[in-house]
Amino acid sequence: MNKIDIRPYELQDRSFLRTLCCDVADRGGPIENFFPDREVAADLLTKYYTDYEPQSSFVAFCDGRLIGYINGCLDNRRYGLVVFWLLMPALLVKSFKRGLFFRPEIHQLLQGVLKNWRRIFIWRKKSFHSHQGHLHIGIAGDFRGQQVGQQLVKSLVAYADKLGMVELTASVHDANKAASTFFEAQGFVVRDRYPMVLIREGKEEHYHSLLYVKTISTH
Ligand SMILES: CC(C)(COP(=O)(O)OP(=O)(O)OC[C@H]1O[C@@H](n2cnc3c(N)ncnc32)[C@H](O)[C@@H]1OP(=O)(O)O)[C@@H](O)C(=O)NCCC(=O)NCCS
């Protein structure tokens, strides 16, 4: 097997990271399963991490190919403010210019957001008002099961520990059993379960979003 290198994220990784993130966004499958525009999806999923807190992300490479990433945020309150006041307004304009609001998938997604308002606007308040951190992780399909995810979590946890973070969270769709087993193997435990609705092809998909927490240290 060829050597896999883990290192901090650099600007030159940006477009590869955006692509990989969209490739694995639907519980390991492509974002197009429920969202039609990669450019907008990549902004939504990665722009905070790559452009506003790039020092907290790590990437994995094999033979010059980016095969894994972990996007970290070590201040949820800052994340909430940047996303709400800077990223969302720009994304709405971009989506409008790209004709996204005429796409039926977007109407379905917005219906889902309305149905999830309780989680998004009330429960989320808990995390946006804390200065704790969270993460998103993705490994290319052909590199899963080779301890890449485990090494990326270790890198972020060591970095967060050095900066005095107390805990990190990760949100997981409850049908994503591989991710649940993975996070439990890394010492994460479920703190909350939020009921959610996603509308796909006109059908409501009910699930729970599991909030996994890892205690890093007690400083
Ligand atoms: C979940 C994910 C990040 C795991 O990364 P990975 O590199 O494949 O995982 P690792 O090889 O480091 O696995 C570490 C441990 O996690 C557990 N694990 C990982 N994948 C598993 C799977 N498919 N089934 C069961 N357990 C699994 C195992 O305990 C494993 O240890 P072992 O190899 O000694 O048995 C990867 O499958 C992925 O990118 N999935 C798609 C995106 C996603 O779901 N992200 C999580 C939501 S933020």
The ligand as an SDF file (V2000), in Angstrom:
LIG
                    3D

 48 50  0  0  0  0  0  0  0  0999 V2000
  -16.8370    7.5740    8.7900 C   0  0  0  0  0  0  0  0  0  0  0  0
  -15.4870    7.7140    8.1050 C   0  0  0  0  0  0  0  0  0  0  0  0
  -14.9450    9.1240    8.3240 C   0  0  0  0  0  0  0  0  0  0  0  0
  -14.5050    6.7000    8.7350 C   0  0  0  0  0  0  0  0  0  0  0  0
  -13.2020    6.9190    8.2240 O   0  0  0  0  0  0  0  0  0  0  0  0
  -12.2270    5.6960    7.9160 P   0  0  0  0  0  0  0  0  0  0  0  0
  -10.9050    6.2220    7.5190 O   0  0  0  0  0  0  0  0  0  0  0  0
  -12.8770    4.7940    6.9420 O   0  0  0  0  0  0  0  0  0  0  0  0
  -12.1670    4.9900    9.3540 O   0  0  0  0  0  0  0  0  0  0  0  0
  -10.8860    4.2670   10.0110 P   0  0  0  0  0  0  0  0  0  0  0  0
  -10.2870    3.3110    9.0320 O   0  0  0  0  0  0  0  0  0  0  0  0
   -9.9780    5.2830   10.5860 O   0  0  0  0  0  0  0  0  0  0  0  0
  -11.6150    3.4330   11.1690 O   0  0  0  0  0  0  0  0  0  0  0  0
  -11.3200    3.5610   12.5400 C   0  0  0  0  0  0  0  0  0  0  0  0
  -12.2950    2.6870   13.3040 C   0  0  0  0  0  0  0  0  0  0  0  0
  -13.6400    3.1770   13.0920 O   0  0  0  0  0  0  0  0  0  0  0  0
  -14.5520    2.0580   12.9680 C   0  0  0  0  0  0  0  0  0  0  0  0
  -15.0900    2.0240   11.5930 N   0  0  0  0  0  0  0  0  0  0  0  0
  -14.7130    2.7790   10.5360 C   0  0  0  0  0  0  0  0  0  0  0  0
  -15.4640    2.4950    9.4560 N   0  0  0  0  0  0  0  0  0  0  0  0
  -16.3310    1.5570    9.8200 C   0  0  0  0  0  0  0  0  0  0  0  0
  -17.3840    0.8600    9.1400 C   0  0  0  0  0  0  0  0  0  0  0  0
  -17.6700    1.0720    7.8460 N   0  0  0  0  0  0  0  0  0  0  0  0
  -18.1110   -0.0560    9.8330 N   0  0  0  0  0  0  0  0  0  0  0  0
  -17.8420   -0.2960   11.1390 C   0  0  0  0  0  0  0  0  0  0  0  0
  -16.8560    0.3400   11.8410 N   0  0  0  0  0  0  0  0  0  0  0  0
  -16.1180    1.2500   11.1890 C   0  0  0  0  0  0  0  0  0  0  0  0
  -13.7270    0.8220   13.2550 C   0  0  0  0  0  0  0  0  0  0  0  0
  -13.7780    0.5830   14.6550 O   0  0  0  0  0  0  0  0  0  0  0  0
  -12.3210    1.2420   12.8600 C   0  0  0  0  0  0  0  0  0  0  0  0
  -11.3080    0.5480   13.5460 O   0  0  0  0  0  0  0  0  0  0  0  0
  -10.7250   -0.8410   12.9180 P   0  0  0  0  0  0  0  0  0  0  0  0
  -10.3050   -0.5310   11.5150 O   0  0  0  0  0  0  0  0  0  0  0  0
   -9.5770   -1.1560   13.8200 O   0  0  0  0  0  0  0  0  0  0  0  0
  -11.8430   -1.8150   12.9800 O   0  0  0  0  0  0  0  0  0  0  0  0
  -15.5600    7.3750    6.5730 C   0  0  0  0  0  0  0  0  0  0  0  0
  -16.2320    6.1440    6.4280 O   0  0  0  0  0  0  0  0  0  0  0  0
  -16.2820    8.4280    5.7420 C   0  0  0  0  0  0  0  0  0  0  0  0
  -15.6680    9.3510    5.2190 O   0  0  0  0  0  0  0  0  0  0  0  0
  -17.6210    8.2870    5.5720 N   0  0  0  0  0  0  0  0  0  0  0  0
  -18.3790    9.2330    4.7470 C   0  0  0  0  0  0  0  0  0  0  0  0
  -18.5190   10.6160    5.3460 C   0  0  0  0  0  0  0  0  0  0  0  0
  -19.1340   10.5750    6.7240 C   0  0  0  0  0  0  0  0  0  0  0  0
  -20.0320    9.7850    7.0030 O   0  0  0  0  0  0  0  0  0  0  0  0
  -18.6280   11.4440    7.6270 N   0  0  0  0  0  0  0  0  0  0  0  0
  -19.0940   11.4770    9.0290 C   0  0  0  0  0  0  0  0  0  0  0  0
  -20.1060   12.5220    9.2860 C   0  0  0  0  0  0  0  0  0  0  0  0
  -19.3120   14.0880    9.7610 S   0  0  0  0  0  0  0  0  0  0  0  0
  1  2  1  0
  2  3  1  0
  2  4  1  0
  2 36  1  0
  4  5  1  0
  5  6  1  0
  6  7  2  0
  6  8  1  0
  6  9  1  0
  9 10  1  0
 10 11  2  0
 10 12  1  0
 10 13  1  0
 13 14  1  0
 14 15  1  0
 15 16  1  0
 15 30  1  0
 16 17  1  0
 17 18  1  0
 17 28  1  0
 18 19  1  0
 18 27  1  0
 19 20  2  0
 20 21  1  0
 21 22  1  0
 21 27  2  0
 22 23  1  0
 22 24  2  0
 24 25  1  0
 25 26  2  0
 26 27  1  0
 28 29  1  0
 28 30  1  0
 30 31  1  0
 31 32  1  0
 32 33  2  0
 32 34  1  0
 32 35  1  0
 36 37  1  0
 36 38  1  0
 38 39  2  0
 38 40  1  0
 40 41  1  0
 41 42  1  0
 42 43  1  0
 43 44  2  0
 43 45  1  0
 45 46  1  0
 46 47  1  0
 47 48  1  0
M  END
$$$$
